[in-house]
Amino acid sequence: MSAAHKLGFKHLNLDRQIYSWALYDWANSAFATAVMAGFFPAFFRLYWSTTSDVTVTTFRLGLANTIASLIVAFSAPLMGALSDLCQKKKVFLMIFALLGIVMTGGLFFVPRGYYLTAMMLYVFATLGFMEGNIFYDSLLLDVAPNGLLDRVSALGYALGYIGGGLLFALCVCGVLYHATFGCPSEAVAVRISFLAVAAWWGIFSVPIFVFVRESKKKGKTSLGGNLAEWGCQVYETLKMLTQKKNVGMFLVGYWLYIDGVGTVIRMAVDYGMAIGLHPRDLILALLITQFIGFPATLLFGKMGTRWGAKTGILIGLAGYLGIVAGSLFITRARDFMILAIAVGLVQGGVQSLSRSLFASFVPRGSGEAAYFGVYNMLGRFAAVLGPFLMGMVALLTKQPKIGVLSVEALFMGGTCFILFVKEKEEKR
């Protein structure tokens, strides 16, 4: 029996589309893992932003993440609506994927101490990653059969953990044993890792563009088409979402708790370094998170199908509340490893079930990218708040641990809203 059948994909003609779609998560998760969460925060501190004050570097890193998130937050609904009118979700995905790939590769060429250049390339690479995910997420409704949104969404995130973790592990080996591979220093090996991420992202993005069929509707509009119709599409999408109280309750809750998830992903390594942990221990913790995340995310997908996506999300958020509270008591590398295991158990589940629960609210064939543009807009506005608050509080108090308290508040607020979401009311 094929893996697709085990996941419940009974229609063989869908297998290639499902796996081609999910493989993009394998591709771009290399950036999320090896760059955003792994090498960039550590390398930025040790190579590009070499100030003696650790809180200044934390602030700069938080600022770079905030700038990228703000740009995506304001542009996401417009980009989603435009791609729906043009029926070119795959084209837009390709454009932003190429932006992310080129900017990531460009980090290889940034000299020591040029923190502004590194921040600029990182911002544009993050834009390519996040804007591309609007169109990638919306294609879920083009490939997932009815009743399998939770499992297909979880498959994407699970492959992302394996793909991102595998390349990250290879890059870590290259850094640790750089002399064996002919690299003169660890710094050169890390810079080569940025090129490796760009190549990985590019190669494994090919299947989604070749094999996934985007659904087509009548009334196609060109890129230079009717701007009034474009604005109307955005307005109607926002109107629908605000009129449905249940959907609005979910989106507010998502906006809060996904902020916490994003902050943990982006700031964990910087936080660990700020409290005195060795970068190698932190990188190992990230690898642990990735490989535990693969089976845990698939399990959450089955949990969503059996008990509902809302239940799975609440279980994951309860785990995050404990993780953030536990981070206040980290004193050694072993403590960080334990929390990394806990993050791996819940991170992918919360992300994948949030995507599938929102997808269940979206009517098929009626502007999926526009809806996911709003969904990603809220996610990006959330990512503005968390890293900035954590960095600002650390800068003002000179105590990195105090900044963690803002993340705990976000998870608590998100949980309160999700408790009132009526899942069956909107499920197809």
N, C-alpha and C positions, 0 to 999 in steps of 0.2 A: 504494500500500500504506500502511495506517495505521501510526501510530507504535506502536500496540499490537501489530500483527502483527510489526513489526520487532523488538520486544522478545520476541516469542515467544508472545503472547497470542492463540491461535487461536480462542478462544471469544468471539464478539462480545458475547454477553450479559454477559460479565464485565468488559468494558472500562469501563463507567460506574462499577462498584463499585471497580475497581482505581484509576482516576484520582481518584475521590471520596475514597477512603481516602488516597492519596498526597498529595492536595491539603491535607490537614490538616497535613502536614509543611511545606508552603508557608506555611500560616497561622501556626503557632506558632513556626516558625524565625525569624520577625521578632523575637520576644522573645529567643531565644537569641543572635541576632546583634546586633541593634541595642541591646538592653538589657544582657544578661548579659556579652557579650564587648566591646561597643562603648561606648555612651554612659554607662552607669551607673558603671563603674569610674573613668573619667576625670572625669565630672561629680561623682561622690561626693568625689573628692579636691579638686577645684577649687571646688566650690560648697557642699556639705553638710558635709564633714569638712575644715575649713580649718585644721587644725593644722599647725604648722611642721615637725613631725617626720614624714617620709614613711613611716617604718616603722610608726608608730601607725595611719595610715590603711590600710596594707597589712594590718595585724592586724585592724582593724575589718571590712574587706571579707572577709577570710578567715573571720572569725567569723560573719558573716551567711550566707555560703555553707554553713558547717558546720552552723549551726542548722537551716536548711531541709533539708539532706541528712539529718541525724539524724532529723527528724520523718518524712520519707518512708521512710527505711530501716526504722524500727520499724513503720510503718503499712502498708507496701506489701503484704506477704503477706496481711494481714487484709482489706484493701480488695479485693484481687484475688479472694480466696475468697468474700467477700460478694457481689461482682458476679456471680460464676459461679452461686452459689446462686439469686440473684434473676434471673439472666439479663438483666441490665440494664447491660451494659458501656457502651453508648452513653449511657445516662442518667448514669452516673458520669463518663464523659468530659465530658459537657456541664456537669455541676456544677463540675468542677475547671477546665475551660476558662473558665467565667464568673468563677471566683475569680481566675484569672490575669489576665483581661482587665480586670476592675474595679480590681484592685490596681495594675496597670501604669498605667492611666489616672490613678489617684490620685497617682502620683509628680509629675504636673504641678502639684499644689497645695502641695507641700512647700516652705516658705520656705528661704532661704539659712541655713546653719548648723545646721539641724535634722537632724543626722545620725542620731539615734535613730529619728525618724519615718521617714526615708528607708530605714533598715535594716529597720524593721518591715514597711513596704509591700513592699519588695524580697523579704523572706523569704516573705510570703504569695503574692506573684506567682510566685515560684520554686516554691512548693508547688503552685500550680495547674498550672504547666507540667510539673513532674516527675510528680506524681500522675496527671495526665491521660495521660501517656505510657504508664503501665501498661496502660490500657484500649485506647489507640490501638495499641500494639504487639501486644496479644493479638488484635485484630481482623485482624491480618495473616493468621491461619489461616482466617478467614472469607472472605477475598477472593482469596487466592493459590492458583492451581491447583497440583496436585502437580508437583514438579520445577521450579517457578519461584519458590521462596521467595527465592533470592538476588537475582534480577532485580527482583522486585516490591519487596523491601526496599530495594534500591539505588535504585529509581525514587523511593521516598518521600524518601530522604535527598537525592537529586539535586535534586528539586523544592524541597526545603527550602533548599538552597544558593542556588538561583536566586531563590526568593521572598524569603528573608531578605536576600539580597544586594541585590535590587532595591529593597526598601523602605529598607534601610540607605543605599543610594546616594542615594535621593531625600531622605532626612533629612539626609545629609551636605551635599548641595547646599543644602538649606534653611538649614543652619547657616552654611555658608561665605558664602552670598549672602543673608543674612537681611534686609538693608536693602532688597533688590529685592522681597522678599515682604512688606514692611511690618512686619517684626519689629524692635523697638527694640534688641535685643542678641542675641548668640550664646546667652546663657543662656536667654532666652525661647524661642529656636528649638529648643534641646535639650529644654526642657520640653514644647513642642508635639510633639516627636518621640515622647514617651511616649504621648501621646494617639493619634498616628498608628499606633503599634504596636498599641495596644488595638483600634482600629477595624479594622485589617488582619486581626488575629487573629480577630476576631469575624465579619467578612464571609466570609472564606474557610474558616471552619469549617462553614458551613452545608451544603455537599454531603455530608460524611460522615454527618451526622445525617439527611439526606433520602434518600440513595440506597444507602448500605451496609446490607445485610441481615445482621443478627446471627443466627447459627445458634441454634436452640432445642433444648432437651432436655426430657425428661419430668421431673417432680418439681420444678417451680418452687417457690421459697421466697420469701416476702415479706420486705421490709426488717426487719420486726419478728418474723421467723420464728424457727426453732429455732436457738438459740445453740449447742447441743451439736453440731448438724450442721455449723454454721459452723466450730467449733473442729476437728471431725473432718476437714473439708476441708483446713484448713491443715496439720494433722498428717500426713494421707496424702500431701499434696504434698511436704512436707519429707522424709518417710520415703522416698518414691520417689527423690527427688534424691540423698539420702545413700546409698542402697543401690546406685545405679549409679555405679561408680567412674569411668567415662569422663565422665559428665555432671558429677560432682563435680570432676574434674580441670579441665574447661573452666571451671566457675564460679569456682574459685579463681584460675585464670589471668586470667579476665575481671575479677574483682574487683580484681586488681592493676593490669593495664594500662589499664583504663578509668578508674582513678583518675588516671593520668598524662594521658590524653586530656582528661578534665574539667578538670584543673588547668591545662593549656595553654590551653584555651578561656577559662576564667574569669579567669585571672591574667596573661595575656600583656600586655594593655594596661597594667595596673598595674605589671608588671615593667619594661616599656619606659619608663614615666614615671619609675620609681624610679631608673633608670640614666641619666636625663637626656635621653631622646628627646622630640621635640615631639609633642603629642597628635594633630595633623593627620597626621603621618607614620604614626602607629600606626593611625589610622582608615583611611587609605588601604591599609595592609597587610592589614587585616581584609577590605576589599572585594576585594582581590586573591585572598585565600584563598577567599572565597565563590564567585567566578565560575570559578576554576580547579577548585573542588570539584565543580561540576556534571558536566563530562565525565569527570573522574577517577573519581567515584563510579559512574557508569554503566559505566565500563570495569572497575572492580572487580567489579561485578555479573556481567558476562560472564566475568570471570576465575574467579569462584566457581562458575559453572555448568560451565565447562570443566575447571578444575583442582582445584576443591574450595574451600570457604570457608576451611578451615584454612590452606591455602597462601596465599590472599590476605591473611588476617590476619597471618601471619608476615612477609610482604613489607611490610605497613604498619607493623608494629612495628619492623622493622629501620630503616625510614625515620625513625620517631620517635626511636630511639636516637641516630641521627645528628643530628637536629634539636635535641634537648636538649643534646647535647654542643656543638653549634655555637653555642647561645645563650650559652655562657660567654664567647665571644669577640666578642660584639656591641659595637661602639664607635660606630657611626653608623647613620643611618636605612637606608642601602642594605643593610647586613647584615641588618637586621630584615626588609626586603622579601624578600630571598632566602629566609630561613627561612619567611616567610609563604607563598611559592610552594610550598615543600616540604611545609608543613602541608596546604595545599589538595590536594596530590596524594594524601595518604594518610588524612586524617582521616575523610572520609565512607566510604571503603572499609572501614576498621577497624570503624566503627560499624555499617554496614549488614550486613556479613558476620557480625559477632558476633550480631546479631539473628536473621538467617536461620539460622545454624548452631544456635543454641539452639532456634529454632522447629522445626528438623528433629528435635530430641529429644523434642518435646512431642506426645503422642498427640492427634489431633483429637477434639473433642467430649468432652473429659474434664477440663474446668476450665482452659482456656487462660489466663484472667486470673490464676488462682492461681499457675500456673507463672511467668508473666511478673511477678507480684508479687514472687516470690523473686528473679527475674532483676534486676528494678529495685531490690530491696532491696540486693543486693550492689553494684550500681552506685552507689547513694546512700551506702552505708557507705564505699565507696572515695572518693567525693567529699568525705567528712568528713575523710579523712586528708590528701590532697594539699594543698588550699588552706591547711589549718590548719598543717601542717608547714612549708610554704613561708613563710607569714606569721610563724610563731613563730621559725623559724631566722633570718629576716631581722631580726626584732625583737631577738633576743638577740645576734646577731653584728654588727648594723649593716651587713651586706653582703648585699644582695638576691641577688647571683649565687650565693652559697653555698646558698641555699634550693633552687636548681634541681637540685642533686645528689640530693635526695630523690626528685625526679621521675624521674631516670634510673634509680635503683634499682627503682622500681615497674615501669617498662617491661621491665627485665631479668628481674625475677621473673615477670612475666606471660608473657613469651616462653618461659621454662623450662617452665612448666606446660603451655602450649598445644602444645609439641613432643610431649608424651606423649598428647594427645587422639587417639583413633582415630575419625576422622570417619565412615568407612563402616560401622562397627559399629552406629551408631544411626540412620543415614540411612534414611528410609522408601523 
